[in-house]
Amino acid sequence: MALSDIIARIDAATRAADRPPGSVELIAVSKVQPPDRVAAVLADGHRIFGENRVQEAAGRWPDFQARYDGITLHLIGPLQTNKARQAVEMFDVIQTLDRPKLATTLARLAEERGTSPDLFIQVNTGAEPQKAGILPKDTDAFVAEVRRLGLPLKGLMCIPPVEEEPSLHFALLAKLAERNGLGGLSMGMSADFETAIRFGATHVRVGSALFGERDYE
């Protein structure tokens, strides 16, 4: 689907939700996509991208950043503590803060560098054992800890279980964010971003609908 079609759908969903124009940011999820597909979206004028792996991003983005101005990179995949330094140097936003040890590491790096990427806490709204993220019941305390460390916390992020109704998870994330005074809600992907917008998403992460299906081989 063309970038203009995705943007039109986001704009229509935003209007339908009676929300201000431009209040939803499209993150083009370029993980595992061939460089030519990413280059085509860049050529169309889009500048906000999401990557799952620090190493993959390191191999892809320096070349694009040398050719295109104004690129913003979001890390939307799990972050190992030993990759934190490389991540904070490369990404503008880290959406997958999910444990105290990582928060402490990011705070130390922020103090060293004098700056930090914006941060979202990943919430495991479905309490799935195989999935990263802080549990909903632990979110309030973790938000308080991240703030105590002086980190730039902007919002919450979730990935609902594939077999469950996503709106239930979007509603839960929105409630947790409101309770903690957080304005950012990163939720909604290719199959459900319009529903996420209805529940208040400020960032939607669209990959396959924009780039085509991924080939993981």
BANU-269460 format. One line per field, with one value per residue (C-alpha): x, y, z; residue in three letters. Coordinates in steps of 0.2 Angstrom, whole numbers, plus 5000, padded with zeros to 4 digits. Example, Ala and Ser with C-alpha at 12.3 -4.5 7.8 and 13.67 -1.06 7.14 Angstrom:
2
X <- [5062; 5068] .
Y <- [4978; 4995] .
Z <- [5039; 5036] .
resn <- [ALA; SER] .
//
This chain:
217
X <- [5000; 5007; 5012; 4999; 4986; 4992; 4992; 4975; 4968; 4977; 4969; 4952; 4953; 4959; 4944; 4932; 4939; 4936; 4955; 4965; 4974; 4992; 4990; 4995; 5013; 5016; 5031; 5036; 5043; 5057; 5064; 5070; 5064; 5075; 5085; 5076; 5059; 5065; 5073; 5056; 5047; 5061; 5060; 5041; 5046; 5043; 5056; 5050; 5056; 5056; 5068; 5068; 5087; 5101; 5113; 5102; 5099; 5117; 5120; 5106; 5104; 5121; 5120; 5102; 5106; 5120; 5108; 5092; 5090; 5078; 5077; 5070; 5073; 5063; 5069; 5053; 5061; 5069; 5085; 5098; 5107; 5124; 5118; 5111; 5126; 5125; 5106; 5106; 5119; 5108; 5090; 5080; 5067; 5067; 5050; 5055; 5060; 5054; 5064; 5073; 5091; 5089; 5082; 5097; 5109; 5100; 5101; 5119; 5122; 5111; 5122; 5138; 5132; 5121; 5107; 5095; 5083; 5065; 5058; 5042; 5039; 5033; 5018; 5015; 4996; 4992; 5004; 5012; 5027; 5036; 5034; 5045; 5036; 5032; 5016; 5001; 5001; 5019; 5017; 5013; 5028; 5040; 5034; 5038; 5056; 5060; 5055; 5065; 5080; 5077; 5074; 5063; 5048; 5035; 5023; 5018; 5019; 5011; 5009; 4993; 4992; 4988; 4973; 4964; 4953; 4966; 4954; 4954; 4973; 4972; 4960; 4970; 4986; 4977; 4970; 4988; 4995; 4981; 4983; 5001; 5000; 5008; 5003; 5011; 5003; 5012; 5000; 4992; 5001; 4996; 4980; 4973; 4980; 4963; 4956; 4971; 4968; 4951; 4958; 4970; 4986; 4998; 5010; 5006; 5019; 5015; 5026; 5019; 5004; 5017; 5032; 5024; 5026; 5043; 5054; 5063; 5074] .
Y <- [5000; 5017; 5029; 5041; 5028; 5024; 5043; 5045; 5031; 5038; 5055; 5048; 5038; 5053; 5063; 5049; 5049; 5068; 5071; 5086; 5084; 5078; 5071; 5053; 5050; 5036; 5025; 5016; 4999; 4995; 4979; 4965; 4975; 4976; 4993; 4997; 4997; 5008; 5020; 5021; 5027; 5039; 5046; 5049; 5060; 5050; 5052; 5042; 5024; 5010; 4996; 4980; 4976; 4988; 4978; 4978; 4997; 5000; 4992; 5001; 5019; 5028; 5027; 5033; 5047; 5053; 5055; 5061; 5075; 5074; 5055; 5050; 5032; 5023; 5007; 4996; 4979; 4972; 4981; 4970; 4980; 4977; 4986; 5001; 5012; 5009; 5011; 5028; 5034; 5029; 5030; 5046; 5036; 5020; 5012; 4996; 5001; 4986; 4983; 4992; 4986; 4994; 5010; 5011; 5009; 5022; 5034; 5031; 5034; 5049; 5057; 5053; 5060; 5074; 5069; 5054; 5047; 5050; 5034; 5024; 5010; 4994; 4986; 4967; 4970; 4952; 4946; 4934; 4925; 4925; 4943; 4958; 4972; 4977; 4969; 4981; 4979; 4985; 4999; 5013; 5009; 5007; 5024; 5032; 5024; 5030; 5047; 5046; 5042; 5058; 5050; 5058; 5047; 5051; 5037; 5019; 5006; 4989; 4974; 4965; 4946; 4941; 4930; 4943; 4958; 4973; 4986; 4979; 4981; 4998; 5003; 4996; 5005; 5022; 5020; 5017; 5031; 5043; 5038; 5042; 5058; 5052; 5058; 5046; 5030; 5019; 5006; 4999; 4990; 4986; 4976; 4987; 5005; 5013; 5005; 5011; 5028; 5027; 5023; 5037; 5031; 5045; 5034; 5019; 5007; 5001; 4989; 4976; 4987; 5000; 4990; 4973; 4956; 4953; 4938; 4932; 4919] .
Z <- [5000; 4996; 5009; 5004; 5007; 5024; 5029; 5022; 5033; 5048; 5044; 5042; 5058; 5067; 5061; 5065; 5083; 5084; 5087; 5081; 5063; 5065; 5082; 5076; 5071; 5058; 5062; 5046; 5053; 5042; 5051; 5039; 5024; 5009; 5007; 4991; 4999; 5013; 5000; 4991; 5007; 5011; 4993; 4996; 5010; 5025; 5039; 5054; 5055; 5068; 5069; 5080; 5082; 5086; 5075; 5060; 5062; 5063; 5046; 5038; 5043; 5043; 5024; 5023; 5036; 5025; 5010; 5019; 5032; 5046; 5049; 5066; 5072; 5085; 5093; 5095; 5098; 5115; 5120; 5129; 5142; 5134; 5118; 5127; 5123; 5105; 5105; 5114; 5101; 5086; 5091; 5094; 5104; 5113; 5115; 5124; 5142; 5152; 5167; 5181; 5176; 5159; 5166; 5178; 5163; 5152; 5167; 5169; 5150; 5150; 5164; 5154; 5138; 5145; 5134; 5132; 5119; 5123; 5131; 5131; 5144; 5135; 5145; 5143; 5143; 5139; 5153; 5140; 5147; 5130; 5128; 5135; 5144; 5162; 5169; 5170; 5189; 5190; 5178; 5191; 5202; 5187; 5180; 5197; 5196; 5179; 5184; 5199; 5188; 5179; 5162; 5148; 5149; 5136; 5136; 5135; 5122; 5119; 5107; 5111; 5110; 5092; 5096; 5107; 5104; 5103; 5108; 5126; 5127; 5119; 5132; 5146; 5140; 5138; 5156; 5163; 5153; 5159; 5177; 5176; 5167; 5151; 5134; 5123; 5117; 5105; 5100; 5084; 5069; 5051; 5055; 5069; 5069; 5065; 5081; 5091; 5085; 5091; 5108; 5109; 5100; 5097; 5087; 5076; 5070; 5052; 5043; 5031; 5026; 5020; 5014; 5010; 5018; 5026; 5021; 5036; 5027] .
resn <- [MET; ALA; LEU; SER; ASP; ILE; ILE; ALA; ARG; ILE; ASP; ALA; ALA; THR; ARG; ALA; ALA; ASP; ARG; PRO; PRO; GLY; SER; VAL; GLU; LEU; ILE; ALA; VAL; SER; LYS; VAL; GLN; PRO; PRO; ASP; ARG; VAL; ALA; ALA; VAL; LEU; ALA; ASP; GLY; HIS; ARG; ILE; PHE; GLY; GLU; ASN; ARG; VAL; GLN; GLU; ALA; ALA; GLY; ARG; TRP; PRO; ASP; PHE; GLN; ALA; ARG; TYR; ASP; GLY; ILE; THR; LEU; HIS; LEU; ILE; GLY; PRO; LEU; GLN; THR; ASN; LYS; ALA; ARG; GLN; ALA; VAL; GLU; MET; PHE; ASP; VAL; ILE; GLN; THR; LEU; ASP; ARG; PRO; LYS; LEU; ALA; THR; THR; LEU; ALA; ARG; LEU; ALA; GLU; GLU; ARG; GLY; THR; SER; PRO; ASP; LEU; PHE; ILE; GLN; VAL; ASN; THR; GLY; ALA; GLU; PRO; GLN; LYS; ALA; GLY; ILE; LEU; PRO; LYS; ASP; THR; ASP; ALA; PHE; VAL; ALA; GLU; VAL; ARG; ARG; LEU; GLY; LEU; PRO; LEU; LYS; GLY; LEU; MET; CYS; ILE; PRO; PRO; VAL; GLU; GLU; GLU; PRO; SER; LEU; HIS; PHE; ALA; LEU; LEU; ALA; LYS; LEU; ALA; GLU; ARG; ASN; GLY; LEU; GLY; GLY; LEU; SER; MET; GLY; MET; SER; ALA; ASP; PHE; GLU; THR; ALA; ILE; ARG; PHE; GLY; ALA; THR; HIS; VAL; ARG; VAL; GLY; SER; ALA; LEU; PHE; GLY; GLU; ARG; ASP; TYR; GLU] .
//
